Amino acid sequence: MRAVKTDQSMTIDGRLDEPAWIKAHVISDFVQQEPKPGAPPSQKTEVRILYDENNIYLGVVCYDLEPEKIIARELKWDGRMSADDNFQLIFDTFNDNMNGYWFATNPLGMHDDALMTGSSWANFNESWNGLWDVQSAITDSGWSIEFIFPLYNFKFDARDPQVWGVNFSREVRRTGEVILWSGSGLNRGFFQIPFAGELHFESSLKRGNPVFLKPFVTAGYQDESDNTKEITKAGLDIKYPVTRNLTLDVSFNSDFAQVEADKAEINLTRFPLFFPEKRDFFLEGANVFNFALGGSNNLFYSRRIGLKSGREIPIINGLKLVGRVENTDLGILNVVTSSSGNEPLTNYSVIRTKQDFLENSYYGFLVTNKLSASGFNSVFAGDMEIAMKDFLGDYNLTIGTGLAKSNEKNDSPDSWAGKLYLDFPNDLINIFSSYRFIQKDFNPEMGFISRGGVQVLSNNLRITPRLNKYGIRKLEFIPMESSLEMNDRNELISGTFAVQPFGFDTPRGDEFAFEVERKFDEVDNDFTFFKDKVIKKGRHWFTNYSAAYQVGKGADLIGGAAVTWGDFYEYPVAGYLGNIYYNPTSLFTLELQVENLYFGGEDKFSTLEFSSAARFDFSTKFFTFFQVQWKNETNDVGVIYRINYQPKIGSNIYFVVNQMLDTTGKIRTSNITLLGKIVWLFNL
C-alpha cells in the first residue's frame, strides 16, 4: 500500500469528504479469516492513507448491504469493542516483524489501542494509551472512519524510503465474519505481525522531538478507623524524547488515585494470588521488561514497587527509559519509594534488553536490584526465543529458553531458576510443552513466584477441526492437559490432569466446553483457607467436572454460566459461576458476576463472591462508573464510584469515591476516601 503526502487541511469527522481523499491510494482486496479463511468477504471495505509533516490520516469505508443491522454500543476508551462491528489496524513501524502498534474503533468512534510484541496475547499491552483521535459516521451505505495519528506517537528508524508493516481487519459482528487485508490463512491471522503487508511512504518522515509535561493535582480526604485526614498532593510526569527511538519518562511524587480497585477474590489455595498492574507509569513499555517463568511467575512484577499488602507506599520519583537502539529493545527503570511503616527508603532498578536475530527471534538479558538499609536483592537472567512462521510449510513453531540467578547478602547455591518451552500454535493442532524449575532459595524480591523449590513439567494438546456446519464453526477437543510439579528429589508433589472430551464455538462467538480434571496435591503442613477451614497434611487425590457455556458477542445481553461438581481435597463440592453483560444502548452498561461454591461433609459451608458494575457513557470522553464487590469470607462490601472526563486527548479530570462497608452486624462504613484529580497534558 502507498501512503500519499498531502498539504491540504483535514477535518476529522468520520466522513471522507475532503478533496485530498480523492488522490489517495485505495485498497479493497480483503479476504475472510473467519469463518472460511481465504473466501471472499460478504461486505466491501476500502482503506486510504494520507500523511503530512506532522500526522498520518487513515480513511476507511465499511460498506454494509444492511446498514440498519450494524451493531454499535461501546463508547468507552478501551471498552468491550469485540461485541460491536469494528475495524482494527496494526503499524509495524520498524518493519521488523516483532513489534507493533494496534488501534481499533467501532461505528461510534470509540478508542482502543495497545502495544504488541510478537504474536502472543501474553505480550499484548492494551493498557497503553496513545495520543491519537478517531471519528466514525454511520451512513446509508454502511459506516466510515477517519483516524489521525500524530507522528510523535511512533518510534521508527531514520531511513528513506520509509517502509512500515501494516495490516487491517474488519469484523461484522452479526455474522461473526472477520476479514483481513493480509495474512489470511488457517495458521495465520491478523495478530501475527510477520504476515502483515507493507506501507510505502512517498517521502521521509520526521517524528519531531516533542516534550510532554503532565502535571497533576489531587485533593480529598480519607476516613479510616476513626482517623480522618485531608489529602493534598501535586506532582509531575515528563516524557522526553532522548532520540527518535528512545523515550525518557520521569515521574515526581507519583500518584495513582484514579486507578481502579482489584477484583475481590476468595483464595482457596495456600499460595498468593496474582493481581495485574493498573498504574499508567508502569504499564507503558511493560512488554519490554517482561521475563516470564510460566504461569503468573515473572522476574519483574511492578506491583512490588509502591504497594505492600494492599497498602500504598509513596513513590518519591521514578525514571524509565524505553525504546529501541538499532535492532535492540531497551528498557531501564529506576524508582525510589519513601519510608513508610516498617518499609525503609528503597531503590528499585531494572535493566532489560532484547536483541533481534534471524527473522522473528530474539535473545535478551534482565537485571533487577532492590536496595535499602535492610539489604539488597538482585537477579541476573538471560533468555532466547526462536520463532518460525513457515515450519514444515506454513506451520508456526516457537522454541524458547531462559536461566536466572538471584543474589542476596547470605547467598545460597540453590538460587537458580530456568525454563524451556515449545509452542506449536496452529489451526488444527495446538501443542504446548514446557519444563521450568525454581530452586528453593531462588528469591526475586521484584518478581512474582507462586511457589519455590519445584520442577514443573506441562503439556497441552488441543485439536480444533473446522466444521462450518449446523451453526458450529469449530469443534474443540483437549485429549491431554497436564501439569506435574516435582521437588528437587524428582518426587511428585502436585499434579493436574485434564481432558475436554467435547467443546465447540460458533461464528457468532458462542462457546461450550465440558471438562474433567483430576488433581493431586501433597500438603506439607496443615493450611487454613476460607476463615477457619483446614486442609490436613497429607496426600490428596480429587476429581472435578465442569460444563460452561458462553453466549456470543452480538446481542444486547451477553453472558455465560458454568457449573462444577466433584471434590476439593476431603470436601465434596458443587457450584456455579454466572456473568451477565447488558449493553442495550451506547449510554448504559450493566455487568453482574457471581460465583458460589457449596462444600459438603460434616463441616458444611459455602463461598460466595459477587460483583456488580454500572457505567453511563455520555460520549467517548466522558463516563461515570459505579461498582459494588462483596465476598462472604470477610463480609466487606467495596463500593467504587468514578467520574472521568477527558477534555482533550491525554488530559483527564477524575472524581473518585472508594468506600468499604462492614456487614458483619449493623452495616457501617469502615473506610471511605473521596478524591478529585486533574491531569493536564502540555506539548512543548
SVG drawing of the C-alpha trace seen along z (x, -y; Angstrom):
<svg xmlns="http://www.w3.org/2000/svg" viewBox="-32 -24 58 63">
<polyline fill="none" stroke="black" stroke-width="0.4" points="0.0,0.0 1.1,-3.6 0.7,-6.5 0.2,-9.7 1.5,-13.0 -0.9,-16.0 -0.7,-19.6 -4.4,-20.1 -6.1,-20.6 -8.1,-17.7 -11.2,-17.7 -11.6,-14.6 -15.4,-13.9 -15.7,-10.4 -16.7,-11.4 -14.2,-11.2 -15.4,-14.4 -12.1,-16.3 -10.7,-16.6 -7.4,-15.1 -9.0,-11.7 -9.7,-11.6 -5.9,-11.4 -5.3,-8.7 -4.3,-5.1 -7.2,-2.8 -7.0,0.9 -10.1,3.1 -8.7,6.6 -9.8,8.1 -10.5,11.8 -12.1,13.8 -10.2,15.1 -13.3,16.3 -15.3,18.4 -13.8,19.5 -10.1,18.5 -9.4,17.2 -13.1,16.9 -14.4,13.6 -16.0,11.3 -19.7,10.6 -19.1,6.8 -16.7,4.5 -14.1,2.5 -11.9,-0.4 -8.8,-1.9 -6.9,-5.0 -3.8,-6.6 -2.6,-10.2 0.1,-12.0 1.7,-15.4 4.6,-16.8 3.0,-16.0 0.3,-13.4 -0.8,-10.2 -4.5,-10.1 -6.4,-6.9 -9.7,-6.8 -11.9,-3.7 -15.3,-3.0 -17.0,0.1 -19.8,0.8 -22.8,2.8 -25.7,4.1 -27.9,3.9 -26.7,0.8 -29.7,1.0 -28.2,4.1 -24.9,2.6 -24.1,3.3 -22.5,0.4 -22.9,-0.2 -19.5,-0.8 -18.2,-4.4 -15.6,-4.0 -11.9,-4.1 -10.5,-0.5 -14.1,0.7 -15.6,4.0 -15.1,3.4 -15.3,7.0 -19.1,7.0 -19.6,4.5 -18.8,4.2 -15.2,2.9 -12.2,2.0 -8.6,2.7 -5.1,1.9 -1.5,2.6 1.5,0.4 4.9,2.3 6.9,-0.9 10.3,0.8 9.1,3.3 10.9,5.9 8.0,8.5 8.4,8.2 6.8,5.0 3.6,3.2 1.0,0.6 -2.6,1.7 -5.6,-0.6 -9.3,0.1 -12.7,-1.6 -16.3,-0.9 -19.2,-2.8 -19.5,-5.1 -15.8,-6.2 -14.7,-4.6 -10.9,-4.4 -8.9,-1.2 -5.2,-0.8 -2.3,1.4 1.4,2.2 2.3,5.6 5.3,7.8 5.4,11.0 2.2,12.8 1.2,13.8 -1.7,12.3 0.6,12.5 2.6,9.7 -0.4,7.6 -0.4,4.4 -3.9,2.9 -3.4,0.6 -1.2,-1.7 -3.0,-4.8 -1.6,-6.7 -2.2,-10.3 -4.5,-9.9 -8.1,-10.5 -10.8,-9.0 -14.3,-9.8 -16.9,-7.4 -20.1,-8.0 -23.0,-5.6 -24.2,-6.3 -26.9,-4.9 -24.2,-2.5 -22.5,-1.4 -20.1,-3.3 -16.9,-5.3 -14.0,-6.3 -11.3,-8.9 -8.2,-8.4 -5.5,-11.0 -2.2,-9.7 0.4,-12.4 3.8,-11.1 5.2,-11.6 3.2,-8.6 5.5,-6.3 9.1,-5.2 10.7,-4.4 14.1,-4.3 15.5,-7.3 15.5,-5.8 14.5,-6.8 12.4,-5.5 10.2,-4.8 8.5,-1.4 6.3,-0.1 4.5,3.1 0.7,2.6 -2.4,4.7 -6.2,4.2 -9.0,6.2 -12.8,5.7 -15.4,7.7 -19.1,7.9 -20.4,8.8 -23.9,10.1 -22.4,12.8 -19.1,13.4 -17.2,12.6 -13.6,11.4 -11.9,10.1 -8.2,9.3 -6.1,7.4 -3.0,9.5 -2.2,12.7 -5.4,14.7 -4.9,18.5 -5.5,21.4 -2.3,21.0 -2.0,17.3 -4.0,14.3 -4.2,10.6 -2.2,10.6 0.8,12.4 2.9,9.4 5.2,11.3 2.2,11.7 1.4,8.0 1.6,6.1 3.9,3.2 3.1,-0.6 5.3,-2.7 5.6,-6.5 6.4,-8.8 9.0,-10.8 10.9,-10.6 9.1,-11.1 10.1,-13.3 8.9,-12.3 10.0,-15.5 11.2,-15.9 8.1,-16.8 8.4,-17.1 5.2,-16.2 4.6,-17.6 1.8,-16.1 1.3,-18.0 -1.4,-16.7 -3.2,-17.9 -5.1,-15.6 -7.3,-16.8 -9.7,-15.0 -10.0,-13.3 -9.8,-9.8 -11.7,-8.5 -10.2,-5.2 -10.8,-3.6 -11.8,-6.9 -8.7,-8.5 -9.7,-11.4 -7.1,-13.1 -7.0,-15.6 -5.2,-14.6 -3.5,-17.1 -0.8,-16.1 0.8,-17.5 3.3,-16.0 4.6,-16.0 5.2,-13.4 7.6,-14.2 8.1,-12.4 11.2,-13.4 12.5,-12.0 16.2,-11.3 16.4,-10.1 13.7,-9.4 13.5,-5.8 14.2,-6.3 11.8,-8.0 12.6,-9.0 9.7,-9.1 10.3,-10.9 7.7,-10.9 7.9,-13.1 5.7,-12.5 3.7,-9.9 0.0,-9.5 -2.4,-6.8 -5.7,-7.9 -7.7,-7.2 -6.6,-3.5 -9.5,-1.0 -9.6,1.4 -8.5,5.1 -11.2,7.7 -12.3,9.2 -11.3,12.9 -11.5,15.7 -8.2,17.6 -8.8,21.3 -5.1,22.2 -2.1,21.8 -0.3,19.7 -0.5,16.0 -3.0,14.6 -1.7,12.6 -3.2,9.2 -2.5,7.3 -0.7,3.9 -3.1,0.9 -0.8,-2.1 0.0,-4.1 3.7,-4.8 4.4,-1.0 2.1,0.0 3.8,-1.8 6.7,0.4 5.7,3.2 6.3,5.8 9.9,4.8 10.5,5.7 8.6,8.9 10.5,12.1 8.0,14.9 8.8,18.2 5.5,19.9 2.0,19.1 2.0,15.9 5.6,16.3 7.7,13.4 11.1,12.0 9.7,8.4 6.4,7.7 5.9,4.0 3.3,4.2 6.2,5.0 7.0,1.2 4.9,-1.2 2.5,1.4 2.7,3.6 -0.1,5.9 -2.6,3.7 -1.2,0.6 0.3,-2.2 4.0,-3.1 4.6,-6.7 6.8,-6.9 9.2,-9.8 10.3,-9.7 10.5,-7.3 12.6,-7.2 12.0,-5.0 13.9,-4.8 12.2,-2.6 12.8,-2.3 14.9,-0.8 18.6,-1.1 19.1,0.3 17.9,4.0 17.7,4.0 14.8,3.2 15.9,1.5 14.2,0.8 15.7,-0.9 13.7,-1.6 14.6,-3.2 12.1,-4.1 12.6,-5.4 9.9,-4.8 9.9,-6.6 10.0,-5.0 6.5,-4.1 5.6,-2.0 8.1,0.9 9.3,0.2 12.6,-1.7 13.6,-4.1 14.1,-1.8 15.6,-2.0 14.3,0.4 16.1,0.7 15.7,2.8 17.6,3.2 16.2,5.2 17.5,5.8 16.0,7.9 18.2,8.3 16.6,9.3 18.2,12.1 17.1,14.3 13.6,13.2 11.3,13.3 13.6,14.2 15.4,12.6 17.8,13.1 17.9,10.9 19.1,10.1 17.5,8.8 19.0,7.4 16.9,6.3 18.1,4.8 16.3,3.8 18.4,1.8 17.6,0.4 19.0,0.1 17.9,3.6 19.9,5.1 19.9,5.9 18.3,8.4 19.3,8.8 18.5,11.1 20.6,11.8 18.8,13.5 19.1,14.3 16.5,15.7 16.2,16.6 13.2,17.3 13.3,18.7 10.0,18.2 9.4,19.9 6.3,18.9 7.0,21.4 7.9,24.6 7.2,27.6 5.4,25.3 3.1,22.8 3.0,24.0 4.1,21.9 6.7,23.1 8.3,21.3 11.2,22.6 12.4,20.7 14.6,20.9 15.8,18.9 18.0,19.0 18.1,16.8 20.1,16.4 19.1,14.4 21.6,12.9 21.3,11.7 23.6,10.9 23.6,14.5 23.6,16.1 22.7,19.7 23.9,22.0 20.3,23.2 19.1,19.9 18.6,20.6 15.5,20.8 15.1,21.7 12.6,22.6 12.5,24.4 9.3,24.5 8.0,25.5 4.9,23.9 3.1,25.2 0.0,22.9 -1.8,23.9 -5.4,24.0 -6.0,27.8 -3.4,28.9 -2.1,26.7 0.7,28.2 2.5,26.6 5.1,28.2 7.4,26.7 9.8,27.5 10.7,25.0 12.5,25.2 12.6,22.8 15.1,23.8 14.1,23.4 16.3,20.4 15.5,18.5 14.1,15.2 13.4,12.4 12.0,9.7 11.0,7.6 9.2,10.6 6.2,12.8 6.9,16.5 3.8,18.6 5.9,21.5 9.6,22.2 11.6,25.4 9.8,27.1 10.2,28.5 7.2,28.2 6.5,30.2 3.5,29.0 1.9,30.5 -1.1,29.4 -2.6,30.9 -5.6,29.1 -7.4,30.3 -9.8,28.0 -11.2,29.3 -13.3,26.8 -16.9,27.9 -18.7,24.8 -22.0,26.7 -25.0,26.9 -24.2,23.5 -20.8,24.7 -17.5,23.1 -15.0,25.3 -15.1,28.4 -12.6,28.4 -11.0,31.5 -8.3,31.5 -7.1,35.1 -4.3,34.1 -3.6,31.2 -1.2,31.8 1.0,30.0 3.3,32.0 5.2,30.4 8.1,32.2 10.5,31.4 14.3,31.4 14.3,35.2 12.1,35.7 9.2,36.7 5.7,35.7 4.2,33.1 1.4,31.7 -0.3,32.5 -3.2,31.6 -4.6,33.9 -7.4,32.7 -9.3,33.7 -12.0,31.9 -13.9,34.6 -16.2,32.2 -16.4,28.4 -17.3,26.1 -17.7,22.5 -20.0,20.7 -19.4,18.0 -21.2,15.5 -18.8,16.4 -20.8,18.8 -18.7,21.3 -19.3,24.6 -16.9,26.8 -17.1,29.9 -14.0,30.8 -12.9,33.5 -10.0,32.6 -8.0,34.9 -5.8,33.3 -3.1,34.5 -1.6,32.4 0.9,33.4 0.3,30.9 3.4,30.4 1.6,28.8 -2.0,28.1 -3.2,24.9 -6.2,22.7 -8.5,21.3 -11.8,19.5 -11.9,18.3 -11.0,21.2 -11.4,24.2 -8.3,26.5 -6.8,28.9 -4.8,31.6 -1.3,32.5 -1.0,35.5 -1.5,36.8 -4.8,35.8 -6.4,37.0 -9.6,35.5 -11.7,35.1 -13.8,32.2 -16.2,32.0 -17.3,28.7 -19.5,27.6 -19.6,24.0 -21.5,22.1 -20.7,18.5 -23.2,16.5 -21.7,14.8 -20.8,11.1 -23.5,9.6 -26.6,9.4 -27.7,6.8 -27.4,9.3 -24.1,11.2 -23.3,13.7 -22.4,17.2 -22.7,19.8 -20.6,22.7 -21.3,25.5 -18.8,27.6 -19.1,30.6 -16.8,33.2 -14.3,32.8 -12.0,30.3 -9.5,32.2 -11.7,34.1 -14.7,31.9 -17.5,32.8 -18.1,29.6 -20.6,28.2 -21.1,24.7 -21.8,22.3 -20.4,19.2 -22.5,16.7 -21.8,13.5 -24.1,11.1 -23.1,8.1 -26.1,6.0 -25.5,3.2 -28.9,2.1 -27.6,-1.3 -24.3,-3.1 -25.2,-5.2 -25.6,-2.4 -23.8,0.8 -24.6,3.2 -22.3,6.1 -23.0,8.8 -20.8,11.6 -21.5,14.2 -19.6,17.3 -21.0,19.7 -19.4,23.0 -21.0,25.4 -18.7,27.6 -20.2,30.7 -19.2,33.2 -19.5,32.8 -18.4,29.2 -20.7,27.7 -20.1,24.2 -20.2,22.1 -18.2,19.4 -19.9,16.6 -18.4,13.7 -20.5,11.1 -19.7,8.1 -21.9,5.6 -20.9,2.6 -22.9,0.0 -21.4,-2.5 -23.0,-5.6 -21.2,-6.9 -22.2,-10.4 -19.6,-10.5 -16.3,-8.8 -14.6,-11.1 -17.0,-11.3 -18.3,-8.5 -19.3,-7.6 -18.7,-4.2 -20.2,-2.5 -19.1,0.8 -20.0,3.0 -18.0,6.0 -18.7,8.4 -17.4,11.8 -18.7,13.7 -15.2,14.5 -14.8,11.1 -18.4,9.7 -16.9,6.4 -18.7,4.5 -16.4,2.5 -18.1,-0.4 -16.3,-2.4 -17.7,-5.4 -15.7,-7.2 -16.3,-10.1 -13.8,-10.5 -13.9,-13.4 -11.3,-13.8 -11.4,-17.4 -8.7,-16.7 -6.6,-13.6 -4.1,-13.0 -5.8,-15.2 -8.2,-13.9 -10.4,-15.1 -11.3,-12.4 -13.6,-12.3 -13.2,-9.0 -15.1,-7.6 -13.8,-4.4 -15.8,-3.1 -15.7,0.1 -18.8,1.2 -18.7,3.7 -21.7,6.0 -20.9,8.4 -23.6,6.8 -25.2,3.4 -24.0,2.1 -21.4,-0.7 -18.7,-2.5 -15.2,-1.2 -13.2,-3.3 -14.1,-6.0 -11.9,-8.0 -13.1,-10.9 -10.6,-12.3 -10.6,-14.8 -7.8,-14.8 -6.8,-16.9 -4.1,-15.8 -3.3,-18.1 -1.1,-17.4 1.2,-20.1 3.1,-19.5 6.2,-21.6"/>
</svg>
